[in-house]
Amino acid sequence: MSDFLLPDIGEGIVECEVVEWRVAEGDAIEEDQPIVEVMTDKALVEITAPEAGTVTKLYVAQGQIAKVHAPLYAYQIAGQPSSETTAEQTPSVASGESVDSSETAADERASDSQPPNSQVVSSTATGKVPASPAVRRLVREHNLTLTDIPGSGKDGRVLKEDVLAHLNAPSVSTQQAPASVPASTSGMQPAKVEPLRGVRAVMAKRMVEAASTIPHFHYGEEIDVTELLALRGRLKPQVEAQGERLTLMPFFMKAMALAVAETPILNAQLNSAADELHYYSQCNIGMAVDSKAGLLVPNVKGVERLTLFEIAKEVGRLTHAAREGRVDQADLKGGTISISNIGALGGTYAAPIINAPEAAIVAIGKTQWLPRFDEQGAVQRRAIMTVTWAGDHRFIDGGTIARFCNAWKGYLEAPEAMLLRMA
């Protein structure tokens, strides 16, 4: 038999969650057959069989954590005696679906030089306290010890939420103070406890970092998209005839790239030392997608040089990939400005958090048919869309984002004006 070892799925990733087994013990498998789906920090990864054989044992149950370089399942190699046991060192991962996480990599590099499949353990008088390198780093940053923190994981494993709960636990003096919640709820137990893993764990970390390190400046506006909706209605059949969908997103993106050309600081980024501005000539516009894995922000590269049809194709490809949790690593990197279309779900206003290290993000609210006065004072029925910008106030002021928004708004309210600026 051969043990299939979980391969390196991306830089710094040392563990992942088993989402779904595609086979059961006793099943015959073929080379490159999908065997299992696992969840990394950024996406689902489909792992395939390295060779033909028969599955003899599944080491990690669905919903449990698998370690990199540790056995994932065992199988009998086709054509070999059952007594032969080997260790498979070159397992196969479906190409194009491997996603890494720079945040996870940074955590692991900061938590001592542990092997990628190791489990950090603290010795105690009663045994061992297991914890991942990232958890150990968090413990060390807060001057705690693992032995002081009750572990809720398997075999007493200390999880990140255990550390956070310990940090948020009331002190002795607080415990002696009057309770801040009604007595009827102070002793309530949660009906369900769900570990924060994968994309959601990364999102939680990135949002806290962005909100706490970037001073946000918010700016709201209303945009009349009546003419834009009419133009989309005329172009939609032509796009659908070529097998693509035409939403408003390609128009938002193209108008944004044109506005960026007039206000290039919106496409700049502040370096980590906050002493240099890096301007980018390529406008890579990200779009927030509410996927089953969590919030993903893939970006369309080089919007300034793409046609509306080409943008529509990319938007369709990335939306489908994100909703399946299978976005390629390259599609998640290199964004310069982002759009969150919360209005697709019905929201009117939102105050978005910047997708660091980008300079700005816009939240688009739902479009409503509302009465508006024309130049002659007559009331007309118009399609009004609300937008809210968030800008990095360290180098973007209110006037700058207002002028940028006005240029973007101008292209959306009179979409034919975009024709004059397209290459």
N, C-alpha and C positions, 0 to 999 in steps of 0.2 A: 504494500500500500504506500501511498504518498500523502504527506501533509501539505496542503496548499497554504502557503504563508501570505497573509495580507501584505500587499506591496506598498511601497512608498507612493502615496496618491498625490502628494504635493509638498512643497518646501515647508518644513516645520510641523506638518500634521503627524501626530503620534497615535491618534485614535479616531474612530468614527463609529457611528451608530448603524447597526444592521436594520435596514428598513423593510426589506422583503426578500425572502428566499424564493427563487424560481424553481428549485428542485427540492426533493425530499430524500431521506436516506433510502438507498436501494435503487434510485433512479439511474438509468444509463445516461451518459452525457457524451456529447461530441465536442471536438475541438472548436473553440470560439463560441460555444453556446453560452448565452447569458445564464449565470449561476445565481448571482445575488446583487441587490442594490444596497449601497451604503451611503450614508449622509456625511459629508465632510463639512467644513466650516462655510462653504460657499454653495455647494450644489450636490445633487445626487450623482453618484458614480456607479456605472454598471460594470461589474467584474465578470469576465468570461473565463471559460475553461481553457487551460493551456494545452490540453490533449484529451483524447477520448478515454473513457473508462466508466466506472460505476461509483456513485457516491456511497460511502460507507458510514460517515459520521459527520454531523454538523456540530461544530464546537461552540458556536455562539448563537444563542436564540434570537429570534426577531425582537427588536426593541432593546437589545443589550449592546454594550460597547465592545468593539473589537479593537485589538492593539495591532499597530503596524509591526510586521515581522513575526507576529505570533500566528499559530495555526488557526485558520478560518474553517476549513473542513478537510476531511480525509476522503480519498478516493482510491479505488483499485484501478491501476493502469491497465488498459486493454491489452491482452496478450501476455501479461506477466503473472507469475505465480502469486497467490495471495499471501505467501509468507514473506515476500520481499517488501521491506519498508524503506522509503527514502524521504528526503525533505525537499520539497519543491522551492527553489530559490528564485525562479523567474516567472511568477504568475503574470497573467495578462490582464490589462485594463483597457477597456474600450477607448479607442483613440478619439481625441477631441473633447473628452468629457472630464479630463483631469483638471481640477481647479485647486489652486493653492490659496493661502491667506497670509499676507504679509504681517497682519496683526498677530496671528497665531505663531508665525515664525519668530517674531520679535519676542513674544512671551517665552518661547522655549529656549531661545538663545540666552535670555536673561536668567534662566532658572538652572544654572550649573550645566556642566557638560554631560548630561545623561544620555545614554543611547536612545535612539528614537522610539524603541519599543519598550523602554523601561517604565516602571511604576515607582515614583518617588515614595520612599517608606521612611517613617520615623520610628526608631526603636523606643519601646516603653517597657515598663516593668512587667506588664501583662501581655506583651506581644508586639505586633506591628500595626502601625497606622498608615494605611495606603492612601496616596493622593497623587494626582498628576503633577508634572512639573509646573504647569501654569498656576495650579492651586497653591503649590508650595511657594511660588514667587509672590502671590497675593498675600499669603500668610506672613512671609518675611517682610514685605513692604509695610505691614501694619504692626510689626514687632510682636507677633503672636507665635505660639507653638502649636503644632498639630495635636498634641496631647490634650490641649485645652478645649478642642472643638469636637463636639459629638458628630460622628460621621453618619449620614443617612444612606450612603450607598451600600452596595453589596460588600459583605465582609467588613463593615464599618468604614468603608472608603469615604474620605472627606471630599465633598463636592464643593464647587464654587458657591452654590447657594447656602451651604452650611457655614462657610466663612462669612458671607454677607449677613446671614441671620445672626451669627455670633457678634459681628460688629454693631448690628442694629439693636441687639438685646439691651434692655434697660440696665443701667448700673444699679448698685445697691441703694444709692441715694434716691434714684428715680423710682425704684421699687417701693420705697417707703413713702413716696408722695402719693397723693390721691390719684386714682386711676383716671386716665383721660378718655376712656371709652366706657360705655354702660356696662355694669356688672354682668348683664345677661349675655354679652358678647365677648367679654375679656377672656373667657376660657374656651372659646370655640375652636374646634379643630377643622382644618380644611377638608372639604369633601374629596379633593383630588390634588395630588402633588405631581407636577410635571417638570422634569429637568429642562433647563434652557440650553438647548444644544444647536449645533449646526449654524445655519444662516441667522437664525434669531439671536443666538448668542453673540455672533459677530456684530449684528445690527445694534444690539443693546450697548455693546462696548463703543462702537463708532459714534452712535448718537450722543452718548454721554461725553465723549471726548470733544465732539464738534460743538455741542451746546455749552460746554464749560470752558473751552479754550478760544472760541471765536465769538467776538461781540457781534450779535446779529442786528441788522437794521432792516425793518420791515416797511414795505411800501405797497399800497393797494391801489387798484385802478379798475375801471369798467371799460370793456371793449365791445363795440357794436359789431357783431359777426354776421349780420344779416346778409351782406354781399358775399362773404366767405362761404356761408352755407349754400348760397345759390350757385356759386362757382363749383363747389364740391359736388353738388347735385348734377351739374352738367358733365363733369369729368368722370364721375363714378362709374357709369356704364362702360366707358372705354378702358378703365383700369381693370374692372371685373372681367372684361372680355379676355384679358391677358392673365387671368388667374390670380389676381391680387386684390386686396381690399384697400379702399381709400378712406381713411379716417381723417380727422382734422390734424392729427399729430404731424404729418409731413409738412403741412402749411405752417404750423407753429415753429417747427424746426428750421425751415427754410427762411422764414421771416426773421428768426432769431440770429441765424448766421449772417444775414444782411445787416441787421442792427449791430452785431458785434464788429463788423467792418468799420462802422462809424464810431463805435465806442470800444476800442480794443482792450481797455482795462478790464472789461467784464469777462474777457477770455484769458486773464492773467492769473497767476497763483503766487502766493507769498511763500518763500522758502521756510524751512523748519526753524531757522535762526531768526526769522522775521526781520531780515535786514536787506532782502533783495526781492524784487518783483520779476517774475519770469513770464514774458508774453509769448503766446503761442499763435502761430499763423493758421494752424489747422483747428477748425471748430468741431470738436467731438461732443455731441449733445447726448447726455444721458436721459433715460426715461425710467421713472420708478415703476416697477411691475410688482403687483401683489401676487406672488407665486405661492404654490403649496408648500414650498420650502421656507418662505419668509420673504421679506422685501429684498428685491434685487434691482440694481440700477445698471443695466447694460447700456452702451452708448453707440450711436451711429457715428462712424469715423468720417471726417472730411465733408461735413454737410455743405460747406460753401461751394464745393465743386460737383455736387450731385444734383440730378434733376429731381422733380417731385416724384416721378415714378420710381426712380432708384431709391429715394428715401422711403417711399411706401413699401418697397420690397424688403428693405432692411428692417423697418419697423415691424413688419409681419413676421420676419424670421426671428428677430430677437424676442418679440412678445411670446411666440410659441415656445421657444427654447426656455425662456424664463419661467413660464407657467408650468413647464415640466421639470424645472429645477436642473436643467442641463445646459446652462450657458457656458460657452467656452471661456477660458481664462482671459484670452485677449479681448473679448467683448466687454469684460468688466473693468478693464484697466484703461487708463489714458483719457478719461472724461475731463472736459474743461468747463462745462456748465450743464445744469440739469433742469428737467421738467417733471413735475409731479401732477398728473391729471386726476386729482381727487374727484373732480366733477363727474367722471365716468361712473362713480358710485353714488352720486347724489349730493355731495357736499357743496356748499355755496362759498364758504371761506375756509382758509387754513393758514396757519403760520408755519411754513416749512423750516426744517433744519438743514443747513448747508451740507452738502456731500463733500466733506473736506478731502483734498486741499483746494477744491474749486472755490471760485469767488462768489457765486450766486446760484440761486435756485428759485424757480417760480412754481407756485401751486395754482393750478387752473381749476376754478369752480365750475359748477354746472351752468349751462346756458338756459336762460329763462326768457320767454316772450313777455316783454313789458312795454307799457306805454311810454313814449318819448315825444318831445316836441321837435318838430322840424324847424327850418329857418323862418318859415312863415308863421310859426306859432300853432300849427295844426298838430293834433295828436296822431301819432303813427304807432303801429305794432312793430317792435324791433326785437331782434335776438341779442340779448345782453349777457355777456360772459364776464364774471369777476375773476381777477387775478391778484395774487399777493406775492410779491418778491421778498426774498431774504438775501441781503448782501453782507459781505465781510466788511464791517465798519472800520477795520484797521486801515483800509486803503480805499474803500468805496464810500463816498458821502451821499447824502440824500439827493443833491442836484444831479450827480452823475447817473444814479440809477433811475431818476425821473426822466432825464433826457434819453437814456437808453430805452426805457419802457415806452416813451412817446414814439421813438422810431419804430420799435417793434409793433406797437399798436397801429401806427400808420399803414404798415404793410398788410396787417390783418384786416383793417377796416376798408382798405382799398386794394384788394389783392392783385389787381391788374398792374399796380405799381411795381410789383416784384419782377414783372417781365423786363422792365427797363434795367434792372440790376443783375439779371441772370446771365451767366456766360454762355 
